[in-house]
């Protein structure tokens, strides 16, 4: 039984303290009847289809922020990478790096949040590991995940599928996560109810999987919407034209960015989807997103023509601005 208030190095030494940590926090919240704690590898039973795998790491600061925390963020981030690739998430692996001195009460909250997110997404933790880092060597908690999912045969999404004339759409307002974490991290004496958009995008992605004109999807995390656009330009060799007035941005996000000198188009989202779709299927896709929670503010924001290597933002006052590729990281440890 854990009686300490803080994590010590003893909880990573492989002995009874480590077993107590695993059983009383991780197994209690993430229990899986198929999981053999004494095995070095897990056997996975997979349904038919193409197996997709993804991996990710999470280092957000602060660990808990309005709208989420590193626990739910790790689950949603992994699930979302599979979902936008056209796969239903089935299993996750979990690696947790805990800094010496972390309070057990906070660790318990974060793993409980992780468990709730996994249950909501219908995904199971099939394997995991814990390590304890010396004080000062970690940011409280680092999380690394691997996700495994199944994609139906015949569904092919990717940058190479994009065609001239295709429509660019986004499922909701951009920049919420980056701005919410920024405000939680720094004392700017700013008040408001802005929360991170961190959530599973599986329902939004799944709603479009059967549309023959769906070319590509991505969740715009680090580097935000602008970075996804650059990925599209590099792969397609086509110019992207975006309409500034069509891009949904919450007024609070715009106000904070104007005051602090950030561009919301480069800030991370954790519950949005950027999609590229043929003109023939674009309206059906938008209607489906509008009918789902999290997609009420979905919008067409631009289109592709070719050839070219630029992202042209058509501004509110009738001008044009080129969106350059991100160089400096304005908000480190954001996801």
C-alpha positions as MATLAB code, in Angstrom:
seq = 'XXXXXXXXXXXXXXXXXXXXXXXXXXXXXXXXXXXXXXXXXXXXXXXXXXXXXXXXXXXXXXXXXXXXXXXXXXXXXXXXXXXXXXXXXXXXXXXXXXXXXXXXXXXXXXXXXXXXXXXXXXXXXXXXXXXXXXXXXXXXXXXXXXXXXXXXXXXXXXXXXXXXXXXXXXXXXXXXXXXXXXXXXXXXXXXXXXXXXXXXXXXXXXXXXXXXXXXXXXXXXXXXXXXXXXXXXXXXXXXXXXXXXXXXXXXXXXXXXXXXXXXXXXXXXXXXXXXXXXXXXXXXXXXXXXXXXXXXXXXXXXXXXXXXXXXXXXXXXXXXXXXXXXXXXXXXXXX';
ca = [
       0.000    0.000    0.000;
       1.286    3.475   -0.930;
       1.711    5.578    2.212;
       4.048    8.254    0.833;
       2.779   11.635   -0.355;
       5.435   12.041   -3.052;
       7.015    9.723   -5.609;
      10.574    8.712   -4.726;
      13.215    6.843   -6.715;
      12.273    3.700   -4.799;
       9.070    3.532   -6.851;
      11.136    2.828   -9.949;
      13.562    0.231   -8.595;
      11.648   -2.895   -9.625;
      10.743   -3.940   -6.078;
       7.633   -3.843   -3.935;
       7.287   -0.055   -4.113;
       7.157   -0.173   -7.896;
       4.610   -2.983   -7.804;
       2.488   -0.923   -5.427;
       2.705    2.038   -7.818;
       1.606   -0.086  -10.777;
      -1.162   -1.961   -8.999;
      -2.639    0.855   -6.918;
      -2.644    3.552   -9.578;
      -2.193    2.179  -13.092;
      -3.944   -1.173  -12.818;
      -6.700    0.267  -10.639;
      -7.606    2.828  -13.306;
      -6.534    1.068  -16.497;
      -7.428   -2.521  -15.645;
      -7.683   -4.804  -18.659;
      -8.811   -8.413  -18.127;
      -6.590   -9.490  -21.023;
      -3.489   -7.917  -19.471;
      -0.969  -10.282  -17.850;
       1.100   -8.178  -15.450;
       3.806  -10.831  -15.225;
       4.329  -11.151  -18.992;
       6.931   -9.268  -20.995;
       4.717   -9.055  -24.079;
       0.984   -8.882  -24.774;
      -0.958  -10.953  -27.282;
      -3.321   -8.838  -29.375;
      -6.455  -10.214  -31.009;
      -7.173   -8.015  -34.025;
     -10.339   -7.792  -36.139;
     -10.046   -8.055  -39.945;
      -8.630   -5.113  -41.858;
      -5.415   -3.205  -42.439;
      -3.379   -2.728  -39.264;
      -2.167    0.839  -38.673;
       0.264    1.856  -35.936;
       1.266    5.265  -34.582;
       3.471    6.529  -31.770;
       3.573    9.819  -29.884;
       5.004   11.592  -26.841;
       3.405   14.175  -24.543;
       5.200   16.836  -22.493;
       2.609   19.542  -21.857;
       3.178   22.187  -19.174;
       1.252   22.669  -16.956;
       0.151   19.063  -16.600;
      -3.431   20.156  -15.911;
      -5.016   22.983  -17.876;
      -8.541   24.262  -18.627;
     -10.248   21.629  -20.763;
      -7.840   18.759  -20.178;
      -4.609   17.362  -18.787;
      -1.673   15.281  -19.928;
      -3.553   12.055  -19.154;
      -6.557   12.621  -21.409;
      -4.329   14.431  -23.926;
      -2.149   11.328  -24.361;
      -5.161    9.130  -25.112;
      -6.885   11.625  -27.398;
      -3.680   12.482  -29.249;
      -2.951    8.847  -30.060;
      -6.544    8.021  -30.965;
      -6.729   11.098  -33.184;
      -3.637   10.156  -35.183;
      -5.241    6.824  -36.022;
      -8.672    8.319  -36.694;
      -7.497   10.869  -39.264;
      -5.626    8.062  -41.031;
      -8.924    6.189  -41.362;
      -8.421    3.628  -38.587;
     -10.553    2.602  -35.629;
      -8.279    2.569  -32.534;
      -8.136   -0.800  -30.780;
      -5.120   -0.899  -28.450;
      -2.603    1.452  -26.860;
       0.708    0.928  -25.133;
       1.701    3.357  -22.435;
       5.076    4.491  -21.111;
       5.086    6.904  -18.184;
       8.154    8.786  -16.943;
       7.490   10.202  -13.467;
       9.731   12.817  -11.890;
      10.839   12.222   -8.327;
       8.849   14.477   -6.016;
       5.560   14.357   -7.897;
       2.548   14.126   -5.605;
       0.748   10.792   -5.743;
      -2.586   12.598   -5.568;
      -1.864   14.422   -8.836;
      -0.540   11.271  -10.494;
      -3.716    9.463   -9.483;
      -5.882   12.236  -10.995;
      -3.974   12.142  -14.272;
      -4.154    8.372  -14.679;
      -7.851    8.432  -13.755;
      -8.373   11.041  -16.485;
      -6.466    8.836  -18.890;
      -8.708    5.889  -18.038;
     -11.892    7.909  -18.604;
     -10.647    9.068  -21.992;
      -9.686    5.540  -23.032;
     -13.099    4.199  -22.034;
     -14.877    6.937  -23.963;
     -12.767    6.227  -27.054;
     -13.274    2.471  -26.780;
      -9.547    1.722  -26.673;
      -7.635   -0.551  -24.271;
      -4.164   -0.269  -22.803;
      -2.504   -3.545  -23.786;
       0.994   -2.974  -22.373;
       2.858   -0.394  -20.356;
       5.916    0.561  -18.384;
       6.884    3.103  -15.723;
      10.147    4.845  -14.994;
      11.031    7.287  -12.208;
      13.416   10.118  -13.127;
      15.610   12.005  -10.679;
      14.312   15.327   -9.456;
      15.024   18.012  -12.056;
      15.319   15.540  -14.963;
      11.653   15.629  -15.976;
       8.683   17.955  -16.169;
       6.634   16.185  -13.541;
       5.299   13.584  -15.952;
       6.183   12.555  -19.494;
       3.983   10.131  -21.405;
       4.797    8.075  -24.510;
       2.209    6.000  -26.341;
       1.836    3.639  -29.256;
      -1.562    3.128  -30.848;
      -2.803    0.257  -32.995;
      -5.943    0.467  -35.089;
      -7.791   -1.196  -37.954;
      -8.593    0.467  -41.260;
     -11.167   -1.013  -43.576;
      -9.618   -2.380  -46.807;
      -9.996    0.033  -49.689;
      -9.885    3.221  -47.620;
      -6.870    5.179  -48.764;
      -6.134    8.621  -47.371;
      -2.971   10.602  -47.845;
      -1.279   13.686  -49.197;
      -0.665   11.907  -52.502;
      -4.432   11.680  -53.073;
      -4.960   15.469  -53.262;
      -6.091   16.913  -56.602;
      -6.354   20.462  -58.049;
      -9.668   22.053  -57.091;
     -10.038   20.086  -53.877;
     -11.612   21.923  -50.944;
      -9.913   22.511  -47.568;
     -12.130   22.367  -44.479;
     -11.665   22.474  -40.719;
     -13.973   20.956  -38.108;
     -13.933   23.868  -35.653;
     -12.159   26.957  -34.299;
      -8.370   26.836  -34.333;
      -5.830   27.859  -31.693;
      -7.898   27.005  -28.606;
      -5.484   24.476  -27.116;
      -2.356   26.549  -27.566;
      -3.996   29.660  -26.157;
      -5.570   27.867  -23.172;
      -2.252   26.270  -22.201;
      -0.437   29.571  -22.667;
      -2.831   31.316  -20.291;
      -2.605   28.481  -17.761;
       1.195   28.598  -17.909;
       1.805   32.321  -17.621;
       0.385   34.963  -15.304;
      -0.888   37.585  -17.733;
      -3.704   38.665  -15.411;
      -6.157   37.795  -18.206;
      -9.597   36.459  -17.329;
     -11.923   34.336  -19.447;
     -13.530   30.974  -19.937;
     -11.335   29.714  -22.766;
     -10.626   25.978  -22.591;
      -8.526   23.630  -24.660;
     -10.310   21.847  -27.488;
      -8.616   18.582  -26.452;
     -10.947   15.715  -27.371;
     -11.269   12.627  -29.527;
     -11.905   13.406  -33.194;
     -12.852    9.797  -33.966;
     -16.575   10.575  -34.495;
     -15.723   13.470  -36.825;
     -13.230   11.426  -38.827;
     -15.445    8.339  -38.993;
     -18.329   10.408  -40.372;
     -16.365   11.021  -43.596;
     -14.682    7.670  -44.152;
     -17.275    6.443  -46.667;
     -17.132    9.542  -48.899;
     -15.318    8.642  -52.142;
     -14.006   12.187  -52.509;
     -12.228   12.261  -49.137;
      -8.528   12.723  -49.884;
      -6.727   13.532  -46.651;
      -7.235   14.343  -42.968;
      -4.936   15.540  -40.229;
      -5.284   16.872  -36.690;
      -3.440   20.211  -36.554;
      -1.375   19.796  -33.377;
       2.120   21.303  -33.096;
       2.460   24.131  -35.603;
      -1.298   24.389  -36.016;
      -3.294   24.885  -39.199;
      -0.503   26.673  -41.073;
       1.888   23.743  -40.630;
      -0.665   21.287  -42.049;
      -1.037   23.584  -45.053;
       2.724   23.503  -45.603;
       2.682   19.712  -45.487;
      -0.006   19.761  -48.176;
       1.919   22.202  -50.384;
       5.175   20.250  -50.145;
       3.511   16.948  -51.048;
       1.067   18.148  -53.697;
       3.193   20.861  -55.367;
       0.046   22.985  -55.493;
      -0.793   26.394  -54.094;
      -3.252   26.578  -51.200;
      -5.579   29.579  -51.093;
      -7.128   30.276  -47.671;
      -9.841   32.818  -46.912;
      -9.083   34.569  -43.622;
     -12.707   35.449  -42.864;
     -13.754   31.800  -43.317;
     -11.321   30.362  -40.743;
     -13.177   29.908  -37.428;
     -11.315   31.486  -34.498;
     -12.854   32.198  -31.104;
     -12.855   35.910  -30.213;
     -10.968   35.149  -26.975;
      -8.194   33.421  -28.937;
      -7.937   36.290  -31.384;
      -7.835   38.849  -28.561;
      -5.097   37.010  -26.639;
      -3.028   36.519  -29.795;
      -3.371   40.190  -30.738;
      -2.196   41.271  -27.266;
       0.714   38.837  -27.008;
       1.873   38.752  -30.618;
       0.908   35.199  -31.559;
      -0.762   34.003  -34.763;
      -3.632   31.563  -34.047;
      -3.007   29.814  -37.367;
       0.254   28.448  -35.918;
      -1.092   27.421  -32.495;
      -1.820   23.815  -31.620;
      -5.276   22.259  -31.690;
      -6.014   18.950  -29.967;
      -9.598   18.280  -31.019;
      -9.877   19.516  -34.599;
      -9.612   17.936  -38.032;
      -8.330   19.505  -41.222;
      -9.759   17.739  -44.251;
      -9.191   17.895  -47.988;
     -12.091   16.676  -50.083;
     -13.344   16.810  -53.648;
     -15.806   19.578  -54.567;
     -18.442   16.934  -55.309;
     -18.442   15.578  -51.737;
     -17.552   18.777  -49.881;
     -21.075   19.858  -48.918;
     -22.018   16.380  -47.696;
     -18.903   16.330  -45.533;
     -19.658   19.743  -44.049;
     -23.279   18.798  -43.319;
     -22.146   15.658  -41.491;
     -19.686   17.589  -39.354;
     -22.302   20.225  -38.514;
     -24.543   17.456  -37.158;
     -21.899   16.177  -34.687;
     -20.689   17.511  -31.326;
     -17.463   19.382  -31.953;
     -18.312   20.017  -35.589;
     -20.949   22.709  -35.219;
     -18.538   25.427  -36.373;
     -16.962   23.439  -39.212;
     -16.225   25.523  -42.301;
     -14.754   25.532  -45.780;
     -11.611   27.631  -45.497;
      -9.918   27.351  -48.878;
      -9.017   25.333  -51.935;
      -6.070   24.091  -53.940;
      -4.966   24.995  -57.411;
      -1.707   24.241  -59.041;
       1.100   24.192  -59.610;
       2.766   26.169  -56.825;
       4.555   26.163  -53.497;
       2.748   28.852  -51.518;
      -0.003   29.257  -48.932;
      -1.850   32.436  -49.835;
      -4.078   33.928  -47.151;
      -6.717   36.235  -48.618;
      -7.157   38.780  -45.863;
     -10.234   40.426  -44.445;
      -9.359   43.782  -46.038;
      -8.944   42.309  -49.510;
      -5.184   41.823  -49.558;
      -3.002   38.734  -49.673;
      -0.438   37.418  -47.213;
       1.888   34.456  -47.605;
       1.969   32.070  -44.629;
       5.615   31.181  -44.073;
       6.736   27.888  -42.566;
       7.139   27.908  -38.795;
      10.736   28.194  -37.612;
      10.850   29.156  -33.925;
       8.674   27.243  -31.486;
       6.478   29.925  -29.876;
       5.070   27.607  -27.214;
       7.373   24.702  -26.217;
       5.936   21.801  -24.208;
       2.445   22.392  -25.533;
       1.392   18.790  -26.240;
];
